[in-house]
């Protein structure tokens, strides 16, 4: 066997091995274990399509949201399509919601809960509170100084409960949102980052003291849809699942 043929065979075997690892990784995502199924979890993203989701106030039309290699991606470079937030078809009240996300350098996005979808509301963020998705490391210090804009916080309303840095841009983070009778709790990579009761005077005061107070319907609903924010630099999500609770 000549050295050139030996090299080609080694290269082929290496490439095949990388492909198998990559394929296995993709196939292991966006699925539930038997224990999760037994516990009542359901997937909100099948890893192949945007089934179960649509563009806020626009319905199921072609948009910047696509599925690539098992990831739900908002592509900032997509042209000639509608842009906007991607919202769930379903309405949820009490639930345990889990998802993974990664963001581009200096990326800024979010997940909205209790979203009310209607023509009178121009965007999802004018109705429901936001779980912030952010590349903290590449944000101006003044943007992060009050803790109300950091990844994992209840955006613009309350600072992080515990200091935690998201993983660097391009790496996966794990997030969780729990809602029970209007009480919301946020986690980022296993650390609790937010906790608020939306039925209290404190909640009303937090809204009044922020720019969100300019929207009369903001933060009043304790049920609604879930939405992913379209932002200029792109974001990707996977392993999106929910368990409805009493």
The 8 nearest C-alpha neighbors of each residue, nearest first, counted from 0:
[[1, 4, 5, 2, 3, 6, 8, 7],
 [0, 2, 4, 3, 5, 6, 7, 8],
 [3, 1, 5, 4, 6, 0, 7, 8],
 [2, 4, 6, 1, 5, 7, 0, 8],
 [5, 3, 7, 1, 6, 2, 8, 0],
 [4, 6, 2, 8, 3, 7, 9, 1],
 [7, 5, 3, 9, 4, 8, 10, 2],
 [8, 6, 10, 4, 9, 5, 11, 3],
 [9, 7, 11, 5, 10, 6, 12, 4],
 [8, 10, 6, 12, 11, 7, 13, 5],
 [11, 9, 7, 13, 8, 12, 6, 14],
 [10, 12, 8, 14, 9, 13, 7, 15],
 [11, 13, 15, 9, 10, 14, 16, 8],
 [14, 12, 16, 10, 11, 15, 9, 17],
 [15, 13, 11, 17, 16, 12, 10, 18],
 [14, 16, 18, 12, 13, 17, 11, 19],
 [15, 17, 13, 19, 14, 18, 12, 20],
 [16, 18, 14, 20, 19, 15, 21, 13],
 [17, 19, 21, 15, 16, 20, 22, 14],
 [18, 20, 22, 16, 21, 17, 23, 15],
 [19, 21, 23, 17, 18, 22, 24, 16],
 [20, 22, 18, 24, 19, 23, 17, 25],
 [23, 21, 19, 25, 24, 20, 18, 26],
 [24, 22, 26, 20, 21, 25, 19, 27],
 [23, 25, 21, 27, 22, 26, 20, 28],
 [26, 24, 22, 28, 27, 23, 69, 21],
 [25, 27, 23, 28, 24, 22, 29, 69],
 [28, 26, 24, 25, 23, 30, 29, 22],
 [29, 27, 25, 26, 30, 238, 24, 69],
 [30, 28, 238, 46, 45, 237, 44, 27],
 [29, 31, 28, 27, 32, 238, 42, 45],
 [32, 30, 35, 36, 33, 29, 42, 40],
 [31, 33, 35, 34, 36, 30, 37, 40],
 [32, 34, 36, 35, 37, 31, 38, 30],
 [35, 33, 37, 32, 36, 38, 31, 39],
 [36, 34, 38, 32, 37, 40, 33, 31],
 [35, 37, 33, 39, 40, 38, 34, 31],
 [36, 38, 34, 35, 39, 33, 40, 32],
 [39, 37, 35, 36, 40, 34, 242, 33],
 [40, 38, 36, 37, 242, 35, 41, 243],
 [39, 41, 242, 36, 35, 241, 38, 240],
 [42, 40, 241, 240, 242, 43, 39, 36],
 [41, 43, 240, 44, 239, 241, 45, 40],
 [42, 44, 240, 239, 41, 45, 51, 241],
 [45, 43, 42, 46, 239, 29, 49, 238],
 [44, 46, 47, 29, 48, 42, 43, 30],
 [47, 45, 69, 29, 44, 48, 70, 66],
 [48, 46, 45, 66, 69, 49, 67, 44],
 [49, 47, 50, 66, 46, 45, 44, 65],
 [48, 50, 52, 51, 44, 66, 47, 65],
 [51, 49, 48, 52, 44, 45, 53, 43],
 [50, 52, 88, 87, 49, 43, 53, 89],
 [53, 51, 87, 88, 86, 50, 49, 85],
 [54, 52, 59, 58, 86, 85, 55, 87],
 [53, 55, 85, 57, 58, 84, 86, 83],
 [54, 56, 57, 84, 86, 85, 53, 83],
 [57, 55, 58, 54, 116, 117, 118, 121],
 [58, 56, 54, 55, 59, 60, 53, 83],
 [59, 57, 53, 54, 60, 56, 55, 52],
 [58, 60, 53, 54, 57, 61, 52, 62],
 [61, 59, 58, 62, 57, 54, 53, 81],
 [62, 60, 80, 81, 59, 63, 64, 54],
 [61, 63, 81, 80, 64, 82, 60, 54],
 [62, 64, 73, 74, 82, 77, 80, 65],
 [65, 63, 73, 62, 72, 74, 71, 66],
 [66, 64, 72, 71, 63, 67, 73, 49],
 [67, 65, 71, 70, 72, 47, 48, 69],
 [66, 68, 70, 69, 65, 71, 72, 47],
 [69, 67, 70, 25, 66, 46, 47, 71],
 [68, 70, 46, 67, 25, 47, 66, 71],
 [71, 69, 67, 237, 66, 68, 236, 72],
 [72, 70, 66, 236, 235, 65, 237, 67],
 [73, 71, 235, 65, 64, 74, 70, 234],
 [72, 74, 64, 233, 234, 63, 75, 235],
 [73, 75, 233, 76, 63, 77, 72, 64],
 [76, 74, 233, 232, 231, 77, 73, 63],
 [77, 75, 74, 78, 63, 233, 232, 231],
 [78, 76, 74, 75, 63, 79, 80, 62],
 [77, 79, 80, 76, 63, 81, 75, 62],
 [78, 80, 81, 77, 62, 63, 82, 61],
 [81, 79, 62, 78, 61, 63, 82, 77],
 [80, 82, 62, 63, 61, 83, 79, 60],
 [83, 81, 63, 62, 80, 229, 84, 54],
 [82, 84, 229, 54, 85, 55, 81, 228],
 [83, 85, 228, 229, 55, 227, 54, 86],
 [84, 86, 54, 227, 226, 53, 55, 52],
 [87, 85, 226, 53, 52, 55, 225, 54],
 [88, 86, 52, 89, 225, 224, 51, 226],
 [87, 89, 51, 52, 86, 53, 90, 224],
 [90, 88, 87, 224, 91, 51, 223, 225],
 [89, 91, 224, 223, 222, 88, 92, 87],
 [90, 92, 223, 222, 224, 93, 89, 94],
 [91, 93, 222, 94, 221, 223, 90, 178],
 [94, 92, 179, 178, 244, 243, 245, 180],
 [95, 93, 243, 244, 178, 242, 177, 96],
 [94, 96, 177, 242, 241, 176, 243, 178],
 [97, 95, 241, 176, 175, 240, 94, 177],
 [96, 98, 175, 240, 174, 239, 241, 176],
 [99, 97, 239, 238, 174, 173, 237, 240],
 [100, 98, 173, 237, 172, 236, 238, 174],
 [101, 99, 236, 172, 171, 235, 237, 173],
 [102, 100, 171, 170, 235, 169, 234, 172],
 [101, 103, 234, 168, 106, 169, 235, 233],
 [102, 104, 106, 168, 169, 233, 105, 232],
 [103, 105, 168, 106, 134, 137, 102, 169],
 [106, 104, 137, 134, 138, 103, 107, 133],
 [107, 105, 103, 104, 232, 134, 102, 133],
 [106, 108, 133, 132, 230, 105, 134, 109],
 [109, 107, 132, 228, 230, 133, 131, 106],
 [110, 108, 131, 132, 228, 130, 129, 227],
 [109, 111, 227, 130, 129, 226, 228, 131],
 [110, 112, 129, 226, 128, 225, 127, 130],
 [111, 113, 225, 114, 127, 128, 224, 129],
 [223, 114, 112, 222, 127, 224, 221, 220],
 [113, 115, 224, 127, 223, 112, 126, 123],
 [116, 114, 223, 126, 117, 113, 224, 123],
 [115, 117, 114, 56, 120, 55, 123, 118],
 [118, 116, 119, 120, 115, 56, 121, 55],
 [117, 119, 120, 121, 56, 116, 122, 57],
 [118, 120, 117, 121, 116, 122, 56, 115],
 [119, 121, 118, 117, 122, 125, 116, 123],
 [122, 120, 119, 118, 123, 125, 117, 56],
 [123, 121, 124, 120, 125, 55, 84, 126],
 [122, 124, 125, 114, 126, 127, 84, 226],
 [123, 125, 126, 122, 127, 111, 128, 129],
 [124, 126, 123, 217, 122, 214, 127, 120],
 [125, 127, 217, 124, 114, 216, 123, 115],
 [128, 126, 114, 113, 218, 112, 124, 111],
 [129, 127, 111, 112, 218, 153, 124, 130],
 [130, 128, 111, 154, 110, 153, 131, 109],
 [129, 131, 110, 153, 109, 151, 152, 154],
 [130, 132, 109, 150, 151, 154, 152, 129],
 [133, 131, 109, 108, 150, 107, 151, 130],
 [134, 132, 107, 150, 135, 106, 108, 131],
 [133, 135, 105, 106, 136, 168, 137, 104],
 [136, 134, 138, 137, 133, 149, 150, 165],
 [137, 135, 134, 138, 167, 105, 164, 168],
 [138, 136, 105, 135, 134, 104, 139, 106],
 [137, 139, 135, 136, 105, 140, 142, 134],
 [140, 138, 142, 141, 137, 143, 135, 136],
 [141, 139, 143, 142, 144, 138, 137, 135],
 [140, 142, 144, 143, 139, 145, 138, 146],
 [143, 141, 140, 139, 144, 138, 148, 145],
 [144, 142, 140, 141, 146, 148, 145, 149],
 [143, 145, 141, 146, 142, 140, 147, 148],
 [144, 146, 147, 143, 158, 148, 142, 141],
 [147, 145, 158, 143, 149, 148, 159, 144],
 [148, 146, 158, 155, 157, 145, 154, 149],
 [147, 149, 154, 146, 143, 155, 152, 150],
 [150, 148, 146, 152, 143, 147, 151, 135],
 [149, 151, 133, 131, 132, 152, 165, 148],
 [152, 150, 131, 187, 130, 192, 149, 186],
 [153, 151, 159, 154, 193, 131, 150, 149],
 [154, 152, 130, 157, 156, 129, 193, 155],
 [153, 155, 152, 129, 156, 148, 147, 131],
 [154, 156, 147, 148, 157, 153, 209, 158],
 [157, 155, 154, 205, 153, 147, 206, 209],
 [156, 158, 147, 153, 155, 159, 154, 152],
 [159, 157, 146, 147, 152, 160, 145, 156],
 [158, 160, 192, 152, 161, 146, 193, 162],
 [161, 159, 192, 193, 158, 191, 162, 194],
 [162, 160, 159, 192, 163, 191, 190, 193],
 [163, 161, 159, 160, 164, 192, 190, 146],
 [164, 162, 161, 165, 190, 187, 192, 159],
 [163, 165, 166, 162, 135, 150, 136, 149],
 [166, 164, 167, 150, 163, 172, 135, 134],
 [165, 167, 170, 172, 164, 168, 171, 134],
 [168, 166, 170, 169, 165, 134, 136, 104],
 [167, 169, 104, 103, 102, 170, 134, 101],
 [168, 170, 101, 102, 103, 167, 171, 104],
 [171, 169, 101, 168, 167, 166, 172, 102],
 [170, 172, 101, 100, 99, 173, 169, 166],
 [173, 171, 100, 99, 188, 101, 166, 174],
 [172, 174, 99, 188, 98, 187, 100, 171],
 [175, 173, 187, 98, 186, 97, 188, 99],
 [174, 176, 97, 186, 96, 185, 98, 177],
 [175, 177, 185, 96, 184, 95, 97, 186],
 [178, 176, 95, 184, 183, 94, 96, 185],
 [177, 179, 183, 93, 94, 182, 181, 184],
 [178, 180, 93, 182, 181, 177, 183, 94],
 [181, 179, 182, 93, 178, 221, 92, 183],
 [180, 182, 221, 197, 179, 196, 178, 183],
 [183, 181, 196, 179, 178, 180, 195, 197],
 [182, 184, 178, 195, 194, 177, 181, 196],
 [185, 183, 194, 177, 193, 176, 178, 195],
 [184, 186, 193, 176, 192, 175, 191, 194],
 [187, 185, 191, 175, 192, 190, 174, 189],
 [188, 186, 174, 190, 189, 151, 173, 191],
 [189, 187, 173, 190, 174, 172, 186, 165],
 [188, 190, 187, 186, 191, 173, 174, 175],
 [191, 189, 186, 187, 188, 192, 161, 163],
 [192, 190, 186, 185, 193, 161, 187, 189],
 [191, 193, 160, 159, 186, 185, 161, 151],
 [194, 192, 185, 184, 160, 152, 159, 153],
 [193, 195, 184, 183, 185, 196, 192, 182],
 [196, 194, 183, 182, 197, 184, 193, 202],
 [197, 195, 182, 198, 199, 181, 183, 202],
 [196, 198, 181, 202, 199, 182, 195, 218],
 [199, 197, 196, 181, 202, 200, 182, 219],
 [200, 198, 201, 202, 197, 196, 203, 195],
 [199, 201, 203, 202, 204, 198, 197, 205],
 [202, 200, 204, 199, 203, 205, 196, 197],
 [203, 201, 205, 200, 199, 204, 197, 206],
 [202, 204, 200, 206, 201, 205, 207, 199],
 [205, 203, 207, 201, 206, 202, 208, 200],
 [206, 204, 202, 208, 203, 207, 156, 201],
 [205, 207, 212, 203, 209, 208, 204, 211],
 [208, 206, 212, 204, 209, 205, 203, 211],
 [207, 209, 205, 206, 204, 212, 210, 211],
 [210, 208, 211, 206, 207, 212, 205, 156],
 [209, 211, 212, 213, 208, 206, 207, 155],
 [212, 210, 213, 209, 206, 214, 217, 125],
 [211, 213, 207, 206, 210, 214, 209, 215],
 [212, 214, 211, 210, 215, 207, 209, 217],
 [213, 215, 212, 217, 216, 211, 125, 126],
 [216, 214, 217, 213, 212, 126, 211, 219],
 [217, 215, 214, 126, 219, 218, 125, 220],
 [216, 218, 126, 214, 125, 219, 215, 127],
 [219, 217, 127, 220, 126, 128, 216, 197],
 [218, 220, 217, 216, 221, 197, 126, 127],
 [221, 219, 222, 218, 113, 223, 127, 217],
 [222, 220, 181, 113, 92, 219, 223, 180],
 [223, 221, 92, 113, 220, 91, 90, 224],
 [113, 222, 224, 90, 114, 91, 115, 92],
 [223, 225, 90, 114, 113, 87, 91, 112],
 [224, 226, 112, 87, 111, 86, 114, 113],
 [225, 227, 86, 111, 85, 110, 87, 84],
 [228, 226, 110, 85, 84, 109, 111, 86],
 [227, 229, 84, 109, 108, 230, 110, 226],
 [228, 230, 84, 83, 73, 227, 108, 82],
 [229, 231, 108, 232, 233, 228, 107, 75],
 [230, 232, 75, 233, 229, 106, 107, 108],
 [233, 231, 106, 75, 230, 103, 234, 107],
 [232, 234, 75, 73, 74, 231, 230, 103],
 [233, 235, 102, 73, 72, 101, 103, 236],
 [236, 234, 72, 71, 101, 100, 70, 102],
 [237, 235, 100, 71, 99, 70, 72, 101],
 [236, 238, 70, 99, 239, 71, 98, 29],
 [239, 237, 29, 98, 99, 240, 28, 44],
 [240, 238, 98, 237, 43, 44, 97, 42],
 [241, 239, 42, 43, 97, 41, 96, 238],
 [240, 242, 96, 41, 40, 95, 97, 243],
 [243, 241, 40, 95, 94, 39, 41, 244],
 [242, 244, 94, 93, 95, 241, 245, 39],
 [245, 243, 94, 93, 242, 95, 179, 92],
 [244, 93, 243, 179, 94, 180, 92, 242]]
